[in-house]
């Protein structure tokens, strides 16, 4: 992977995390990795736990950022979330919601889709 793409991805995740914080969420984890997959952002506000997938696409070819969250990717996120929750029993009463934070281009707006899957 080209270094510029890695840096753009890091910048996109930072912008997404700022938006999550600005909306009153406490970020519990970023880039949580386990055998099942990776969780970009895990955040909590009261009894709501949001697991957010951050996607950056430079253009809309191939369906854009939203289309890049395939069924296989969603399944990996769900499995990783189960693992995360097993490691954090204090969150067992939380309502879990899977969101997508989509960025079209490095400087484009962030489209927050609640309950994306």
N, C-alpha and C positions, 0 to 999 in steps of 0.2 A: 504494500500500500504506500502510495506517495506521501511524503511528509506533509505537504500542503493539505491533503485530504484529511489527515489525522488532525491537524491543527483546526481546520474548518469544523470537523466533527466536535472537537473539544469546545470550540467557541459556541457552537449550536447548543450543546448540552449546558453550557454555562448560562446562556441566555434563557433557556427553558427553565433552569433551576431558579434563576432570578424571578421569573414570572410566577413560579409556584410559590416562592417565599412571599412575593408581593400580594398574593391572594390569601395570605394568612396561614399557609401550611408550614409545618416544621419538617424539614427534610431529615429523614432517618437514615437513608442510605443513598449513595450514588454509585453506579457501576458495580452493583452487588453481583458477584459471580459465584456460581456453584456448578456442579456437574451437569445439571439440567439446562442451564442457560445463564443469561445475564438480565438484570433489572437496571434500567437506566436511572430511574428516580423512584424512590419509595418515600412518600410523604404522608403526614398525618395532620388532621385538623379535627379536634374532638374525637368522635368515634368513627370518623371516615378515614380509611387508609386508601391512598391513591397510589397505584403502580402505573407509572407513566413511561411510555415508550417514546423516545425522541428520534425523529427521522428528519434528515436534511436531504433535499434534492435540489439540484441546480436548475432543473427545468421539469416540465410535465411529460417528457417522453417516457414511455413505458408506464404511464399512469400516475406519475408523481409520487410524493412521499407516502400518501395513504396506501397506495397500491403495493408498496414495498413491505407492508405488514401482512405477510402471508399466513395461511392457516397453520403451517408448521411453526412459524415464528410465534404466533399466538399460543400454541400449545407449549412451546418451550417457556414462554413467559409465565403461563399458569403453573407449570411444574416448578419453576424457580420460585414463584410466589409461595407455593405450598411449603417448599423447603425453608424459605425465609420465615414464614409464620411458625413453623415447627421450632425454629431456633429462637423465636421471640414469643414465648407463651403469654406475655403481658398484652399482646395484641389480639388474643383469641376472640375478644368480643367486638373487634372492629368490623365495620362494614367495608368490604373491599370493592374498589371500583378500578377498572382498567381504562386508562385514558391514553390518548395519543397527542403528542405535541409535535406538530408538523411545521417545518420551516421550508419555504420555497426560496432557495438562494440564501447565501450567507447573511445578507442584510434585510431579507424580507420579513414580513410580520410572522408571528407565531400563531398558528391556528390550533387552539386547544379543543380537542374533541373529547367531551366527557362520555364515559361509558362506551368507548370505541369498540370494545368487544367483551 
